[in-house]
Amino acid sequence: MLVLVAPGQGAQAPGFLTPWLDLPGVEARLRAWSEAIDLDLVHYGTLADADEIRDTAVAQPLLVAAGLVSAAALGDITPGAVAGHSVGEITAAAYAGVFDDAAALALVRKRGLAMAEAATRAETGMSALLGGDPEVTVPHLERLGLTPANVNGAGQIVAAGTLEQLAALAEDKPEGVRRVVPLKVAGAFHTVHMAPAVDTLARAAKELTPGDPRFTYVSNKDGQAVATGTEVLERLAGQVANPVRWDLCMDTFKELGVTALIEVCPGGTLTGLAKRALPGVATLALKTPDDLDAARALIAEHGARQEL
């Protein structure tokens, strides 16, 4: 059984969209989306430097656009399940037919702007903790006033909070944690610090008429499958201020009987986690169009219908 997943913020790199523009229709699609959301996706995906694409308001639409064009390049497939990490949930929802691509780009543009604005209200950030036992790490973070914003499984938790709280964490690591690595992000995403963005997303969601997911849609909130488009939208709004439970998503993949996992562009992060947490599952990260043939072979081997 094949699972298709979409990465979250931080997966982008300068120029990562460049090779995808060589595929028929991709540049035209990106330029149409760019005009609709007033953000030059082609420029940011090809010529912009790392600092420019680190901006939350830029990174989030760029990642969703990349995920959608790379998923479309796989052809018409029927995965056993879809999921996305953080902003990747919008990519997954669009792929599953909850809303169309244009609506996905409009929604993620509002999300990125709202989260960027919320991040200006306090000096906050995020740090990745490598190693350790979640049962020890999570209470330690909470004692420091930090939120386990991403519980990613495979020995990785991302803490979020004020810069002062993160400095205290660097001096006082939980038992068993090997390293605390500050992340180059603009704020404490998936915490109470993002609460101002929730109302913005909830209003934007109410403007949409969602369809129910065509494939099993696994939610970051609790790793559970969500059957209705209405609930997907409700969760997308609330999730910006709540932790990402990717560990529970991977547990659900196991329960569903996953045998292969493909991560859409810019792939790498989620396949890395899957290699450690889902032993025996075949994984493939879509980085450039050169990966498409291998992806199609994996699709054919693991039972997803494919029509090119």
Secondary structure as UniProt FT lines:
FT   STRAND          2..6
FT   TURN            9..10
FT   TURN            14..17
FT   HELIX           18..22
FT   TURN            24..25
FT   HELIX           26..37
FT   HELIX           41..46
FT   HELIX           50..54
FT   HELIX           56..72
FT   TURN            73..74
FT   STRAND          76..77
FT   STRAND          81..84
FT   TURN            86..87
FT   HELIX           88..95
FT   TURN            96..97
FT   HELIX           101..119
FT   TURN            120..121
FT   STRAND          124..131
FT   HELIX           134..143
FT   TURN            144..145
FT   STRAND          147..153
FT   TURN            154..155
FT   STRAND          156..162
FT   HELIX           163..171
FT   TURN            175..176
FT   STRAND          177..182
FT   TURN            189..190
FT   HELIX           192..194
FT   HELIX           195..206
FT   STRAND          216..218
FT   TURN            220..222
FT   STRAND          225..226
FT   HELIX           229..239
FT   TURN            240..241
FT   HELIX           246..256
FT   STRAND          260..263
FT   HELIX           269..277
FT   TURN            279..280
FT   STRAND          282..285
FT   HELIX           289..291
FT   HELIX           292..301
FT   TURN            302..303
FT   STRAND          306..307
//
